[in-house]
Amino acid sequence: MIKSAGIIPVRRRNYATPIGEQEFFVTPLIRKSIEDGLAAVGSPAKGAKVLDIGAGECPLRSSLEAIGFFYQSLDIQQNSQGSIDYIARIDQKLPEALLSSCGFDLLLITEVLEHVPDWEAAFANISALLKPGGKCIITVPFFYMLHEEPFDYWRPTVHALRYFATSKGLDVIDARRNGDGWEVLGTLLCSTSVYRRRKGVTAYLAVAPIWLAHKLLKWFFMSRVLQPVVELQMRYYTGNYFLLSKKCV
């Protein structure tokens, strides 16, 4: 029997170390998207503010402060360090304290929107929080296991993201589908495990070659030996990257 390898029990503390094998292929892609987005935004002006939406354990705080942003965070619950500035949902009425400090130069929304049920309200709030000309970096999965259940609602396409962004007055500066066939199949392999349905020698002998083949295939994909020379094309991809900008009045 091939089963899901399980959900991720904790929220990520950084984008350098995958949380389990399930994250082996997607974490580097997310990290590169964030790096590319920040590079495109460029060096912040003095006093520029960033709001990390769905910040969790605030893994990007130190790097954002290092490049000159004044960092603030929002999430639906306080984290283990007590460092979340605003406790709220991005798709509901925002706290007055947050609204009074609106005009953010940058919003960062990484691997969050799949957990947000009301995108109409969420993108309206995103637009309201940005100052004219402000930027928003978004990453959200497309091919990825269920996680943080039952609060896992969407696997949006690039077209869904573009629609909701532009409907709220946001320009799409850059959009990318992350991951090719290697990353998709590798993520699938790393998110499954092989088990016996029944006890006994016959069941063991039947499952042993499948278990071994699964292990070898997983090792083969994770070793990346053929990725530099062989391209696997498919219409699936692992995740979305968007860089948005609020229209200047």
Rosetta blueprint (number, residue, H / E / L):
1 M L
2 I E
3 K E
4 S E
5 A L
6 G L
7 I L
8 I L
9 P L
10 V L
11 R L
12 R L
13 R L
14 N L
15 Y L
16 A L
17 T L
18 P L
19 I L
20 G L
21 E H
22 Q H
23 E H
24 F L
25 F L
26 V H
27 T H
28 P H
29 L H
30 I H
31 R H
32 K H
33 S H
34 I H
35 E H
36 D H
37 G H
38 L H
39 A H
40 A H
41 V H
42 G L
43 S L
44 P L
45 A L
46 K L
47 G L
48 A L
49 K E
50 V E
51 L E
52 D E
53 I E
54 G L
55 A L
56 G L
57 E L
58 C L
59 P L
60 L L
61 R H
62 S H
63 S H
64 L H
65 E H
66 A H
67 I L
68 G L
69 F L
70 F E
71 Y E
72 Q E
73 S E
74 L E
75 D E
76 I L
77 Q L
78 Q L
79 N L
80 S L
81 Q L
82 G L
83 S L
84 I L
85 D L
86 Y E
87 I E
88 A L
89 R L
90 I L
91 D L
92 Q L
93 K L
94 L L
95 P L
96 E H
97 A H
98 L H
99 L H
100 S L
101 S L
102 C L
103 G L
104 F E
105 D E
106 L E
107 L E
108 L E
109 I E
110 T E
111 E L
112 V L
113 L H
114 E H
115 H H
116 V L
117 P L
118 D L
119 W H
120 E H
121 A H
122 A H
123 F H
124 A H
125 N H
126 I H
127 S H
128 A H
129 L H
130 L E
131 K E
132 P E
133 G E
134 G E
135 K E
136 C E
137 I E
138 I E
139 T E
140 V E
141 P E
142 F L
143 F L
144 Y L
145 M L
146 L L
147 H L
148 E L
149 E L
150 P L
151 F L
152 D L
153 Y L
154 W L
155 R L
156 P L
157 T L
158 V H
159 H H
160 A H
161 L H
162 R H
163 Y H
164 F H
165 A H
166 T H
167 S H
168 K L
169 G L
170 L E
171 D E
172 V E
173 I E
174 D E
175 A E
176 R E
177 R E
178 N E
179 G L
180 D L
181 G H
182 W H
183 E H
184 V H
185 L H
186 G H
187 T H
188 L H
189 L H
190 C H
191 S L
192 T E
193 S E
194 V E
195 Y L
196 R L
197 R L
198 R L
199 K L
200 G L
201 V H
202 T H
203 A H
204 Y H
205 L H
206 A H
207 V H
208 A H
209 P H
210 I H
211 W H
212 L H
213 A H
214 H H
215 K H
216 L H
217 L H
218 K H
219 W H
220 F H
221 F H
222 M H
223 S H
224 R L
225 V L
226 L L
227 Q L
228 P L
229 V L
230 V L
231 E L
232 L L
233 Q L
234 M L
235 R L
236 Y L
237 Y L
238 T L
239 G E
240 N E
241 Y E
242 F E
243 L E
244 L E
245 S E
246 K E
247 K L
248 C L
249 V L
